Amino acid sequence: MSTLNAHYKRLETQDRERCLAMNGVLAARFHTKADCLTYFKRSILGKEAKNEVEIDMRVLPYYILEQFVEFFGFTWEDIRSNTIPPVG
């Protein structure tokens, strides 16, 4: 089973420049009281890693979902169906 953490780690190790670009895009945008990068790492990757919750992509902020499509290669259908594709 693929996870968002696996997609992020693959991007981080295989394409460091694109990973930094994604982090920059997320850091420049704010969600509630924190930047989207902090929200993404703590509330999404962190909770998924701790198995606290199963992440429902359909309820995540649109701005973060755009990055999944741009940098992880997800499709909007993956997001609508809440399906994390295999790590490629």
N, C-alpha and C positions, 0 to 999 in steps of 0.2 A: 504494500500500500504506500503510495506516495504521500508526502507531506509538504506543507509550505516550507518547513525548515529544510527539507532535502533540496527543494528548488532554489532556495536562497543560498545554501552552502555550495551547490553546483555552480551557481552564478559567481559566487565569491571566489571559488578556486579556479574555474575555467575561464572567466572573463572579468578580471579584477576592475578594468576600466568601466565596463558597463555596470558592474555592481556599485562602484563609486558614483556613477552617474545617477543610478536609481536612488541611492542614499541621498544625493544632493537634491534631487527633485522632491523626495519626501520631506527632507529637512526644511525646504523652503515653504512648505505648505503647513498650515496649522489645523489641528482637529481638536475641538474643545479647548483645553488650556495648554496643550503641548503640541510640539511639531509632529507631523505625521510619521517621521522616522522613529521617534521615541514611542509613539503609539503602536506602530507596526512591530517594533522589536519587543516591547514589554507586553502589550495586550494581545498580540496575535502570535508571534513566534514563541514568546515566553510561555504563554498558557498552553499552546500546542505541545511544546517540549515537555512540560510538566504533566501532560495528560490531564490537565484540569478540566478542559472542555474540548469538545469537538468543534472545530471552527466552521461556522456556517458562512460561507463567502457571500451569500445573498444579502446579508445584513451589514457587511463591511462598508465603510465610506467609499463612495464612487472613485474618489481620487486615488485611493490605494488600489482599487481593482484595475484602474487604468494601467498601473505599473505592472500588475500581474500579466496583463495582455502584452504590454510593451517589452518587458524584460524577461519574464518567465516563459513566454510563448503560449499562455493560456488563450482559449477562445472565449467569446462572450457566452457561448453555449455551455462551456465548462462551468462558468460562473453561475449561469441561470440554473443549471442542474446540480450545482454544488458538488462538482466532480473535480478532484485534483488529478490532472493527467500524470502519466508516468514521467519520471525524470529522464530527460533525453540526453 
